[in-house]
């Protein structure tokens, strides 16, 4: 029998996990989100906090942005769970740790994580190794996109009920996809049962990013290209809303990074606030 291939997560997923952990360590209380599980999964080399991309001041805006979008999505899942929506779908789950951390609603929500097979096998191995295991209501859905596998078909095969509403989230993914691929994903998500909510993050064109944040966006763009995962798509908010409408959503809304900043970071003693550059689409079926 062939040995299961374990592919460590890419640099972006690792960076997101470390920034989320760093937030609770270096930023003033109260934390917007507490996530130590991702740090345990990654198990970075000693001295990781001294890396240039972990500098507490130099990366504060990016760190806050990552934390803000995660908190927004988790608040939405919690809100919808109170209304009886019991399916949560993550497209490009990476090192998400909702299922491990939010055991308070874990008995009510089944989490479906869609990710590449090798990366997901690595994560499963680490969860078991660390003693978390794979929770009963966590469904790891490996999809080989390069081989043309359908994530929709794989979802159904793993117990996702397309006749019942869900919350679906795609965070930090659309910039790596062509517009056509994102449109195809939105069309599929528009087919979710009535009462479903879709959240998708997207990067703004440079001219819509606040001037102080443009250098950081350019640096991220260069880093992504050097890693072999270039940014392919940027959207003005109205452009993303029009795309979602064209793909079948009747109810769409734009949530700006500033709106998240005002919601979660107002009045902080450390002045921490998300950088501009990434906004969210919220669409409902």
N, C-alpha and C positions, 0 to 999 in steps of 0.2 A: 504493500500500500504506500502511495507517495506521501512524503512528509509535507505537512501544511506549510506553505511559505509565509514567513513573518516579515513584513516590510515596516520598518520604523516610520512614524508619521513624518511628513515633510516639515521643513523649517518653519513655515508659516503656522502650522498647527501647534508646533512646540512653542513658538514665540507667544502665541495667544494664551496658551496654558500658563506659561511663566508670568506673563503680565497680569493675568487674573490672580495668581498667587501673590505676586509682588504687591498688588493693591492693598491687601489686608496687612502686609508687613510694613510698608514704608509710608503709606498715606495716612492722614489723620483719621481718627474715629469720628463717626461710625462708618464702617466700610459699606459701600453700595452693594457689594457682592462678596461673599467669602467662598473661595474655592481652593482648597489645599489638595484635593484629590488629583487634579491635573498635574500638579508638581510631583506627586508621588508616582504617577504613571510615567512621567518623563524621566525622573531620577537623574537630573543633570549632573555634570561634573562639578566638584567643589569649585567655588569661585564664580559660579554662573552669574551671581548678582553683580559682578564687576565687569561683565560684558558691556560693550558699547551700546548694544540695543536694549540693555536693561537699566541704563542710567536713570536714577529716580527722577531727576529734573528734566533731562533731555528728552525723555520719552513719556512724560506725564500726560500730555494731551492724547497721545495714541492709546496709552493704557486706560485712561478714563473713557475713551470712545469704545474700546472693546468691552469694558465693564458695563457701560451704559446699555449697549445693544443687548448684551446677555441678560441684564436685569429686566429690560423691557419685555423681551420674549418670555422670560420665566414668569413675570407678572401676568402676561397675557394667558399663558397656559394655566396658571393658577385660577385666574378669573373665569376662564372658560370651563375649567373642571368644576367650579362651583355651579355652573349652569348645566352640568351633565355631559360635557364633551370629554370623552375618555380616551382619545387617541392623539398622540403627539408624534409627528413625523419630522425627522431632521434629515435634510438632504445635504450630504457632505458633512457628516457629523464630526469628523476629526476626533479631537480629544474631549468632546463634550462630556460633562459629568453630572448632568441633571439627574439621571436615574440613580446615581450613587448618593447624591447630596440631598435631594428633595424627597426623602422617604416619607415626609409628612403627607404628601399627596400621591405617593407611589402606589398605594393600594387602590387608587381610583383612576389612574392614567397608565395606559400601556404606551411605552416609548419605542418607536421604530427608528433605528439609526441606519441610514443608508450610507455606505462607504465602500471604497475599493477593497477587494478581498484580502490582500496581503496586509494592508493597514489595519483592517478590522480584526484579522487573526492575531496580529501583534497586540492590539488592545485587549482582546479577550484573554490572551495569555497573561498580560500584565494584571488584569482585574483578578484573575484567579490566583496569580502569584502573590498579590498583595492581600488576599483574603476577602476581597469584596465579592468575588464570584460574579455570575451573571444573574441578575435578579429575575424573578419569575415574569415580571411585567416589562422586561427589557428584551426587545427583539433585535438582534444584530442581523442586518440584511446586507450581505455582500453582493455587490453588483460590479461586474467586469464591463465597464463602459467601453473600453477599447475593443472588446469582443462583440460589441453591439447588444449586450444584454439590456432588457427593459426593466428599469427600476420599478415601474408600475406593476409588472407581472411578478417580480420578485417580492414586492410588498404583499400582494395577495397570497402568495405561496407561504408567507411567514405570518399569516393571520390577520393582516390588515383588512378591515371591513369597509369596503367602498360605499356601502349603503348608509353608513353612520358618519356624522361630522367629525372633523379633526382639526387640530392646529398643525400647520405645516410651516417649517422655518428653513430658510436657506441663508445663512449668514457668512459673509466673507467669501462668496463663491462667484457671483455674477461677473466680477471683473476679469476672471480667468476664462470666461466663456464668450463665444461669439454671440452677437445679437440673435441670430437664428436659433442657436441652441437654447438661449434663455427664453425665447418666445415659445419654443417647443415645450419647455418645462412648464411655463405658465399655462399653456393650453391644456396640458395634462392636469395641472393642479386646479384649473377652472372646472374640471370634471369631478372634483370632490363633492361629496354629498352636501346638500343645502345646509347652511348653518356653519360651514367650515371657514376658518380664517387662515390666510397665507401671509407670512412676513418674509420679505426678501430685501437684503441690503444691497446698495449699489454705490459705486463711486461717482462723484461729481466731476465734470470736466474742470481742468485747472482754472479756467477763468471764473468759475463759480465758487472756488475755494477761497477762504479768507487769505489775504496776502501773507500774514505771518506763517500760515500753514503750508504754503505752496512748496517751499524747499523740502519739507518732510515728505510730501506726496511724491515729489520728483525722486527723492532718495529711495522711497519704497518701490517706485516704479523701476528704477535701475536695479535694485536688489532682486526684484521678482524676475526681471529679464535675465540677470546673471545666473539665477537658480534654475533657469529653463522653464519658468512658469510665468511668462509675461502677462501684463495686464492687456486685455484685448478690448474691453468695452467700458465706456463711461456714459452716464446718462444725466441729462438735466431732469429735474423732478417731473415736469410736465411731460417730457418724452417717455419716462418710465410709466407714468399714469396712462398715457395714450397706448403704450404697448400692452399694458395689462387689460385695458378695455378691449383692444383689438383681439386679445386672446380669450375673451369670453367673460371677464369679470364686469359686473354691472356696478359694484360698489367698491371704489378704490380711494385710498387716502395716502398722502405724503406726510411722513414724520421726519422732521429735520434733526440733524445732530444737535442743533441749538435747543430744540424742544426737549430732547432727552437731557441735555445739560441742565436746563432750567428745572426739569422735573426731579432729577436725582442729585444735583450738585449745588443747588442754591444754598447759600449760607454756610458753606463749609469753611472751617478755620484755616485750611491750607490753600484755599483758592483753587483747588483742583477742578478742572473743567475740560470736557472733551474737545479735541481739535476738530475743525471742520473738514469736510471731504467725503464723509460717508453718511448717507441718509437711508431711510427705510420706506419701502412700499408696504402698505397694509391693504390687503384685498379680501373681500368676503364673497362667498358663493350664495 
